[in-house]
């Protein structure tokens, strides 16, 4: 009988990283691991961000669910179950636990392929690189300024900056600094507000950002204000991308209703937060039917989860830069086959 090992891996940040959930010094992931008869190690990562992940209430409850999922995986492996049937059942069972569902999906798909790959496509084979944005983390003005310079020197053509954490004038000045040197056709600027603004100030912020020819703003206001969000999208002062607004919306009719009502210009997908592989496929299909664009980002996964997301993206015709790094944030990440070259994620 093949046993699946389940263990916690606490990813340690090289330096404290500012997010909408505060400053992070570490982040937990749980790993499913087993040795395939081919001799290859197969892994699935269940990654959470405490305070944001909809399926993480406490570590005790979460580990209890993981142990149930582990039993399901062992039964699948040892009974030589059918992958398609397992994945359909997993979607039904774990739709409210997207991080666990994503771990199960990447594990089972890789198991089916003898531990070689999750998806077989040109990205996975290293033939096609993925365009990505360079992410500027929240912090002091000097810290953010240094990050911007690093991204530009590294060859990124799209830079995404988190805003709403420090004085807005300082943040705008950082963005102006880029625009004084590079036009919008040379460097694309994205911003992520993580719901930082409100009805009183959001329009003035959007107008200031419009002067900078900002590509888009993620989640300018907090979730749950659908009428205001709809109005902002309709006014289109600058294009708006929904992110946190999509968390916890798990059924197709609910997804269609949300996107049809708000009519955002973009949606941003994270498999660990937005329904795993199958859930994100559904979001993409709905968005495309409604003529909306999308891109995908990681949710601070380790190299294991990042690998699965990159391979998943290879199933699509990627045009817009995606929000993927190489896990260089961590001191104790797993080994990776991916590297960043001139703003592209490349299979090495």
N, C-alpha and C positions, 0 to 999 in steps of 0.2 A: 504493500500500500504506500502510495506517495503522500507525504505529509507537506502541508503548506506551513511555512514559518511566518509568524506575524510579529513584527517588532517595531518599536518606536524609534524614530531618528529625529533628534532635536537639531535643527539646522541653526548654526551660529553665524550671525552677521559679522562681516569684517569690521564694520563700524555701525553704530546705531542708525537705523533708517527711519525717517519720518514718513508716516502714512496718515490716512484719515482716521485710523484707529489708534493714533498715538505713535510714540517712538518704539520701534521693535529692536530688540537685541537678539532674539531667537524666535524660531517658529517651528511648531511640531508637524511631523508627518509620520504616518504609519505605513509600513511596507509589507505587502504580501510577497512571499518568495518561495519558489520551489524549483527543483532541478528537473528539467524535461528529460525524457528518455534519450533525446539527442545529446544530452550532456550539457546543454546550454542552461544558464540560469534565467528564469522568467520572473519578472517583478511587476507589481502594480502598486502605485503610490496613492494613498488616501491623504490628501493635503488639506489642512484647514488653517484659517486665519481667525483666531478667537475674537469674538465681537462682530465678525462679519459673516462667517460661514453659517448658513441657516440650519445646518444639521449638527452643530457643535454647541451643546448646552453645558456639558461638563465632561471632563476627561473620563470619569467613571462610566457615564451613560454611553459615551462614544465608543469606548473600548468594548463594552458589552455588545454593541451592534457590530463592531468589527469581528468579534469572535463568532457571531452568527454567520457573517459573510464568509469567514474562513471555512466554516463547515460546508457552506454551499459550494465553495471552490473545490474543496477536497472531494465532495461527492461528484462534481462535474468531471474532475480529473480521473478518478478511480472507476467511475462507471462508464467512462468514454462517452460522455454526453455530447449532444449535438450543439454546436456553438450558437447557431441561430436561435434555437429554442431557449438556451440558457440566457442569452442576451435579452430576448423578449420578456422572459420571466423576471430578469433582474430589473428591467425598466419598470415593470409593474410593482415590484416589491420595494425598490429603493428610490422611487422618483422624488421622495422628500429628503433624501440623503445624497445629494449630487456628488459629494466628494468620494463617498464609498462606491457609488455607481461607477464613477469614472475609473476608480482603481480596479474594479471588477472587469470593466470593459477592456482596459488596456492589457490586463493580465490574460484574460481568456483569448483575446484576438492574437496576442503574441504566442500563447500556448498552441493555438490552432496552427500557427505558422512555424512550429518547431523551435520557437524561441528566437527566430531570426528577425522578425519585424512585426509591427502592429498593422501597418498598411504597406502594400507593395506599390510604390509609385516613383516618379522621377526625383522627388524630394528625398525620399527614403534612400534611394540609390546614390544620392549625392550629385545627380545630374543637374538639378534645378535648385538654386539658392532661394531663400525666402527674404524679401525686403522687410526690414524691421525699423522701428523708431528707437532713438536713443532716449532713455528715460532720465529725467532730472528729478532727484528726490527732494522732498521738503527739507528745509534747514535754514541756516543763516544766509544772508545775502552773499557773503564771501564763499560759503560752501556751495551754494547753487550756481554762482558765477563760475567757479572752478569746474563744476560738472559740465556746464554748457560748453566751456572751452575744450574739455576732454572729448565730448561727443563730436564737436565740429572737427577737431584734429583727427579723430578716428574715422572720419569719412561719412558720418551720418548725414543724409539729406532730409531726414525728418526728425525733429526733436520735440519731445513731449515733456512739458513742465507741469508739475503739480502746483496749483495756486490756492490761495485762501488760507494759508497757514501763517504767513507773516504779513507785514503791512502791504496793502495792495499797491500803493505807489511804488514801493521797492520792487515788487514782482513785475509790474508794468515796465519799470526802468530796465530790468534784466532782459525782458522781451524786446524793448526798444533797442537795447544794445546789439541784439542780433540783427534786427531789421535795419539798423543804420549801416551794417556791413554786408548784409545779404538780402536780396529781394525775395519775394514769395516764390518766384520761379526757381530760385537757387536753393533756398532752405524752406521747407514746410514746417510751420509751428503748430503744434497741438497743445491744448491745455486740459488739465483734469482738475475740476473743482471739488469733486467728492461731496457735492451738496452744500458747499460753503456759503452760498448766497441766499437771499430771501427776496420776497416780493418787492420790498422797498428799494433794494440796491441792485438787483440782478440786471435790470435793463441798462443802467448806467455802466455797469461793468462790461456788459456785452458790447456796448457802443465803443468803449475804450479799446476793447480787443479787436473790434472791426477795423479801427484805424491801423492796426498792426497786421492786417490781412491774415488773421488766425484761421487755420484750416477748419477747426472744430473745437468745441468745448464739451467735455464729458460731464454729465450730471451737474449742471450749474446750480440746481436747487435740491433740497432734500427729497427723498422719495415720499410718495403718498399725496403729492399735490398735482394730481393729473390734469386738472383744468388749467392751472398756471403753466405747467409744462407744455400742454397742448398749445396754449396761446403763444408761448415763446418759440415753439417750433414753427408755428404758422407765420409769425412775424419774421422769422429767419434773419435776425440781426446778424448773427453768425450761425453756421450749422451746429446742430446739437446732437450729441450721441448719448443714448441711454446705456447705463451700466448697472448700477445698483438697483435701478427701477425694475430690472428683469429678474432679480433674485426672488425665489419663492413662487414664481409663476410657472407652473409645471405642466399644465394641460393645454393641449393645442388650441381649444376654443378660447381659453383665457389669454393665451399669447396673441392670437389673432385680434381679440377684442382690444387688448392693450395697445398694440401697434396701430390698429385702425383708428383708435380714438386719439392717441397722442401724435401720430404721424411724424416721428423723428426722422432726421436726415440720415442718421447712422445708428446701428446698435453694436455694442461691444460684448463679446462672448468670452467667458472663462469656463471651460468644462467642469472644473471643480466647484463652481458656484451656480452654473446655469444648466444643469441637467446631464452632465457627462457628454459622451460622444453623441448618443442618440438624441438627447435633448437639444444640443447645439445644432445638429443636423436639422431638426424641426424648426428652430428659430431661423436658421439660414433660409430654409425653403419658404417660410412665411414672409420673411423680409424681401426675398427676391420677387415673390409674387406681388408684393406691394411696392416694388421698385425702390427699395431702400438698400443702401450699401451697408457693409458690415466689416469688421475685422475682429481678430481674436487676440487675446492676451493671456499670459500665464497668471496664475494667482499665487506667486511665490513658491511654486513647486520646486522640488529638487531636479537634478538632471533626468531622473526617471520619468517624471511627469512631463517635463519639457520635451523630451524625446517623443513621447506619445502625441503631444499637441502638434509638434512640427510635422510628424508623419501624417496626422489627421489633416493638416492644412494642405498637404500634398494631394489630397483628393479634390481640391478646388483650383480654379484658375485664379491665382493670387495676383492682384494688381496693387491694392493699397498696402502700405507698410503695416506689418503686424506688431503686436506688443510683446515680443519674445526676446529674452536675453539668453545668456548661457549659464546662468546660475553663478556668475562670478561674484555675487554678493556674499557668498558663504565661505567660511574657512574649512568646512567639513562636508562639502558636497560630494556626491558620488562622481565617479569618472564619467566623462561625456565624450560623445563622438562629434559634438557640434562646436563650432567656433564662429566668432564674428569677424567679418572682413568687409571693410568699407560700407558698413550699414546693411550687410546681408548676413543672415544666419546660414552657415554652410556646413554640410556633412563632411567631416574630415576623414 
